Amino acid sequence: MSSTDSSSLHTDPSLFAGVDVYVVAGNPIAHSKSPVIHQRFAEQAKQRMHYGRLQPDIDSFAQAAQSFFAAGGKGMNVTVPFKLDAQNLADVLTPRAQLAGAVNTLWKTEGKIFGDNTDGAGLVRDLLAQGISLHSARILLVGAGGAARGVIGPLLEQSPKSLIIANRSSAKADELVKLFADLAGSKEVALESRTLADLEDVAKTQHPFDLVINATAAGLTDESPLMPEAVANIFVPSSFAYDMVYGKTTVFMQQALQRGARVSDGLGMLVEQAADAFLLWRGAQLASAIDSRAVLAGLRS
């Protein structure tokens, strides 16, 4: 289904006279829970709005997004594979979007398209809501792609003791260490890189971790980025394993459970990043009117 077939996805603002229209854009997009999440927020905050799905062709995001905003669309969430396209489309980027190198939230104000990235803030809020202490924690972030880059800044803002970025090849992890070195230094966080193979060596791993975050998409294909030797070095019963993939108990989560660690999928992150986007669009004064944990509980039931 292409971006020209927007009517069947209920995204054409002209079909909803007098109602503010928002969408989530991705390819594929039929599976997205974002419309349900934003509908719940709208009900909680008594907001009259419509939220649909938009599936642009892979090379047609900018055209589809510009058409949506030109027709009166108010805001857009952006998921894979369009977060970099969204960054390139935005006229104005927030500081955290600049650091993240990707955009997951767009809105139009006074003729300009603004771009933000709420992923990292959503992850941090979900972790804190689950009772995970980030201050002075030893954190391992597995993966060095866009999903990882989008959460490093907010994690560093919590002043963990250390943050190690592990990736299959060292080049991308090294690049992220350099990119966030100043922020890490200002927060007195030991920011380092490792290869995934390094994690199999207890001397290079140093200690088990308080928090291990899987920012790779391996769970989507029933795989894990971690070899058994790495699992033994990384997890202890006091560890918390978080997979950004949601809707299933991934192999990564199963590995952690076998070591006695607690686990979580990324559904809470999805809800919390959506809450930030909702408030960017509808107004920060509605923060007390929405209950993201109640929305999350409803999705899990």
N, C-alpha and C positions, 0 to 999 in steps of 0.2 A: 504494500500500500504506500503510495507516494504522498508527498506534501500537497499535491493538487487535489487529493481526495479528502479534503479536510472536513467536509460536511458529515461524513460517516463517523468521524472521530469527535464530533461536537466541539469544534474549535473555532468556527467562524463567528467572530464577534457580532456580525450583522444578524445572526440567528437569535441573539439574546438581547433584544432592545431594552435599554434601561438597566442592564445587569453588567457589572464588571466581569470580564472574562480573563481567565488565566489558563495556562497549559503546562504540561510537562512534555519536553521534547527529547526523543531518543530513537534509536533504531537497533533492535526492536523495542516496542513500547507497550504492547498489549498487556504485559504482565504487571505493569507498574501499579503500586499501591498508593501513589501520590494523590490521585483523585479522591480516594476514600479518606485519606488522612486530612486533606484540606477541606473536604466536605464536613468532617467532624469539627475541625477548628472553626469553620464558618458557623456551624450550628451552635457551638459553645459561645462564640462571641457575637451571635445574632447579626452576622454579616450577610448581605445579599450579594452573592457572587456565584459564578459558574467556573468549574475547573475541568478541563478536558485533556485529551492526549493528542500529541502531534508527532507524526513519524515522517520526518523529511527523508528524502533519498540521501544516501551517504555523502554525496558531493553537493547537496543543495540546502544545507542548514541556513546559511546566511539569507538566501532568497526566501525561504519559508518563514524565518523569524521576522525579516523586514516586512513581509506581507502581513503577517499576524499583527504586528504593531501598527502598521499603516491602516489596517482595518479597524483599529480601536482596541486591540488587545492591551491589557494592563501590565501583565507580568508573565514570566516564563521560568519554570525550573528546567534545568538541563542535565541530562544524564548521558552515559556512554552511547555513542563515541564522540559527542559534540562539545565537551567542556572546553577544549582548546579553541574550537570554532567560536564558541560563545565569548571567550576572552577577546578574540580578534574582532568580533562584532561590536563590542561595547565601546562607547565613546568615552566613558569615565569608569575607572576601576577603583574599588576600595583598596586600601593598603593591604588587607589580608588577601584579596584576590590577586594583587600583584605578586605577593610572596608565594601564594599557592601555585601560581602559573596556570591557573584554570578557573573557570567560572561555572557555577551551578545555579545562579539566580540572576535573572535579568528583569529590569523594569524600565518603563519610559516615563520621564518627567521633563516637562518644559522642552520637548523636542529632542532630548538626548536619551540615549540608552545607557543605563548604569549596570555595572556588573559586580557581583560579590561572590564570595565562596563561603558557604555556611557549613561545609562538611566537618571541618576541624572542631568548630564550636559545638556542633551536634554530637560528635564523638566524645568530647570532654564532658559534656553535660550528661550523656548517657552513662559514662563510666562513674561519674560522681554520684548519680542517682542510684547506681548499684552498689554504692558504698566503697568504691575503689579509691584509695588515697593516692594522688599523683605527686604530691609534694614529697620530695626526697626519695621517690621511688626509682628503682632500676627498671628501665623500659627497653624492650627490644621491639623494633619495628621491622617487620619482614616485608621486603619489597621496596623498590625505589622509583616506581612509576608515578603517574598523576595522583592516584589515590593516596599514596604515601606522602607525596609533597604537600597535598592539601591539608594534612593534619599535623605536620611537624611544628609549625608556628604555634598553634593553640596548645599543643602538648608542652612545648618549651616554656610557654607563659605560665604554666603551672609549677615551674621550678622543680622538676624531678632531679634526682641525684645524677642520673646519667641517661642518655638516650643513644642506643646503638642502632644504626640502620644497616640491615643485612640484605644483600642482594646477590643474585646468581653471579653477576660480574661486578667487580669493584668500582668500575668507572662511574656508573650512575650514582652509586651510594657516596662515593668520594665527592661528586659534584654537589650533592645535597648537603654534605657536611660543610663544604666551602660556602654554599649559598646562605646557610643558617648560622654560620660561625659567630657573627656579631651578636645575634639575638641570644644564642647559647651562652656566649661570654657574659652578656649583661645579666643573665639569670644564673650565672655560675653553674652551668650544666656541662658535664663532660659529654660532648657530642662526638661520636666516633663511627667509623664504618667497618663492616666485616663482609666477607663473602659468605654464602651459605655453607661452603665447605669448611670455613673457619669454625663454624658453630659445632662441627663434629669433633673439634679438638678442645678438650677441657681446659687446656692452658690458655687458649685464645678466647674461650667463652668467659673465663674467670670465675663467674658465679652463676647460680640460677637467677632468674628474673622475677620481679614482682608482677610485671605486666608484659605479656607478649601479644602484639597486635599483628594479625595477618592482613596486610594491605594488598596481597596478590589476589588474582581471580581464580586461583587453583581450585578452590572449593566448587566452582561452577561445573568443573569437569571431574569431580570426585577424586581429586588429587590433593597432595600437600606439598608445600615447598620444602618441608623439613624431612631429612633422613632420620632413621631410628637413632643413630648415634647422637645427632643433634638434639633430638627429643629428650634423651636421657640427661644431657648436659643442661638443658634449658629449664625444664619444668620440675618443680617440687610441689607438694600439697598446698603450700601457701601461695602459689602462682595463680594468676588470673589470665586466661587465654581468651582473646577477643578476635572474632573473625568478621571482617566487614561484609562478607557474603551473608545474606539472611534467608530465612525460610527453610533451613535444613541444618542438621548436625553434620558439619563438614568433617573430612578426614583429619584436618588440623585440630578441630575440637575433640575428636575421638582420641587423638594422640595425647592431648592434654588430660583428658579424663582418665586415661589409662595410667597416668602418673599421679593421679589424685588431685589434680588442679580443678578449679572452678572454671566454667566457660560461659561465653555468651556469643550469640550471633549478632549481626549488625542492624537488626530491625529497629532497635532503640535509637541508633544513630540516624537512621532514615527519618524517623518521626521527629527527632530533635532538630535536625537540619531544616526540616520542613517548617517547624515552628518559627525558626529564625526568619525564613523566607516570608512566611505569613505576616510576621510583624513588620518586616521591611516594606511590604506592600500595603498593609492595612493600618499600620500605625503602632508604635511602641506602647501606646497607652492601653492596648488590648492585652498586654502581657498577663495581667491578673485575671483575664476572662477566659484564657485557654489553659487546658490541663493536658500537657503532652503525655504524662504517664497514664492518664485515663484512656487516651486514644491508643496508646501502646497496648494496654491491657485488653482493650476491645479487639485489637488485631490478633492478639495471641489466643484469645478465647475461642 
